[in-house]
Amino acid sequence: MSGKKEVKKETPAQIQAKKNAAEIKANGFLNPFSPGVTYKAYLATLKKDETVAENLKDKISPAKLKWLLNDLQNLKN
Amino acid sequence: MPIIFSGTKLPQSEIKEIQSEIYADWGTFRERDVNIQENHKSGTEVYESKVTVANKAYSSDAVTSDANAKAEVDRSAVNLVKTMFSDVIDYNVLLDTRFEKSMKQGAFNTVSTEFDNAVLQYITPAISEDMEEMTWDGATTAQKAAIAALTPGAGQGSISAAAQVLVAAMPTRLVNSLPATILYNDSQSKDTPGAGLGDYKKVAATAYDATTIADEYAKMFNGIEPKVLADKLNPPCIYAPLADRQLMLTANNSKGAASNQNFLFADKTLHSKCYYNGIEVKFKPLVGFHIISPAKYLILLFDLINDMNILETGKVANGADQYYYKNVQAFATWCTNQRYITLYGG
């Protein structure tokens, strides 16, 4: 029996999840415009009954927020 | 004495010219607006290289391997898709029309030279137009499914939900258009090699009109990698939807003292070359997307580009009084150096 410990390679999704967690820790919220952040990951950070507009108020530009809300609408359709 | 006529009255003259459809020529193949590569049969390999060097403190010791210095070569296989345009023509349906006059005497002879010259000669331009549309808009069923399955997001490194909607609405074709290939491909040169989201740089798209088109072009321009703008040998182009020309001209001619000429047209003609901040804008049948890239990175692979103009015609076998035409293509789209391609709407 070899004494070597098997090192599992992290998947890209696991790496991204770590990045997201670090961002939330540093900024108090997950910016959906950060590279690699999916809508699924971002929407999971919302508190119960919290809207995207409420979550991102004064955190991103109004133009970006408008675009995001539009794109999320596409997601629903 | 009254003239008595019984029967159907017919018009006794006709306008000589037969008005034809417009067969648009957007110049992609003729002017080689992208990188056209020929002499490929069923498939080909595309190689991309990237050299990274590492500067370090001087040493008089023997040179050793440096993990930070790399000479990478990636090979991606691209399959060409063989497609065809074909149909059967039955000249008999032209009996009782003006085309009868150009049919040779003899009941067997139904080929109308006038019909050939006035109508069938447009098969090749129609094929050319279809190929242009295929280049810029459309995706295969498999590609549509693959793009729909991507996890969307707002930032770089993920596809926008709007792009997924655009792809779903694209015409389903046998070959992927350039935007579809940029969005999803199995290049081995990507950060994450293999099938998946392309490495393109994304610029968020917003619906625009003549009053806001300049804002959107500013976003596109700012989204270009500075390194791409600095490459004098391979300057980027903006590949834009056809309707942008109208919006740009309308924007340039807007009323009011504050009107800015954001789009520079090389001359006063309708088909003039157009530039935005020194970048040539090429108008293509794109739908929703804009591609900003050096032409070199957008590749169209062909067996022979002139296949587009080769039309095989002949009489259908076994005594049929019908004729056929057939045109065969082998075609694929591909993109290289994806990290330097900006996709507005991606």
Chai-1 contact restraints between the chains, C-beta under 6 A:
chainA,res_idxA,chainB,res_idxB,connection_type,confidence,min_distance_angstrom,max_distance_angstrom,comment,restraint_id
A,P32,B,A154,contact,1.0,0.0,6.0,A-B,restraint_1
A,F33,B,A154,contact,1.0,0.0,6.0,A-B,restraint_2
A,F33,B,G155,contact,1.0,0.0,6.0,A-B,restraint_3
A,S34,B,G155,contact,1.0,0.0,6.0,A-B,restraint_4
A,P35,B,G155,contact,1.0,0.0,6.0,A-B,restraint_5
A,P35,B,Q156,contact,1.0,0.0,6.0,A-B,restraint_6
A,P35,B,G157,contact,1.0,0.0,6.0,A-B,restraint_7
A,G36,B,G157,contact,1.0,0.0,6.0,A-B,restraint_8
A,V37,B,G153,contact,1.0,0.0,6.0,A-B,restraint_9
A,V37,B,G155,contact,1.0,0.0,6.0,A-B,restraint_10
A,T38,B,T151,contact,1.0,0.0,6.0,A-B,restraint_11
A,T38,B,G153,contact,1.0,0.0,6.0,A-B,restraint_12
A,T38,B,S158,contact,1.0,0.0,6.0,A-B,restraint_13
A,Y39,B,P152,contact,1.0,0.0,6.0,A-B,restraint_14
A,Y39,B,G153,contact,1.0,0.0,6.0,A-B,restraint_15
A,K40,B,T151,contact,1.0,0.0,6.0,A-B,restraint_16
A,W67,B,A204,contact,1.0,0.0,6.0,A-B,restraint_17
A,L68,B,A154,contact,1.0,0.0,6.0,A-B,restraint_18
A,D71,B,S160,contact,1.0,0.0,6.0,A-B,restraint_19
A,D71,B,A161,contact,1.0,0.0,6.0,A-B,restraint_20
A,D71,B,A162,contact,1.0,0.0,6.0,A-B,restraint_21
A,N74,B,A161,contact,1.0,0.0,6.0,A-B,restraint_22
A,N74,B,A162,contact,1.0,0.0,6.0,A-B,restraint_23
A,N74,B,V165,contact,1.0,0.0,6.0,A-B,restraint_24
A,L75,B,A161,contact,1.0,0.0,6.0,A-B,restraint_25
